[in-house]
């Protein structure tokens, strides 16, 4: 997503940056939530 945003900025396509920004934010949120979920499961096993 960072590469897509950078490429659009270099090409001057600033009106299409919204899509990669939204998808990147969703991806980051999913990774964060999954890491929180797995860390709580590790604590339950210990």
Residue pairs with C-beta under 8 A, 6 or more apart in sequence:
1 20
1 21
1 23
1 24
1 27
2 24
4 20
5 17
5 20
5 21
5 24
8 14
8 16
8 17
8 20
9 17
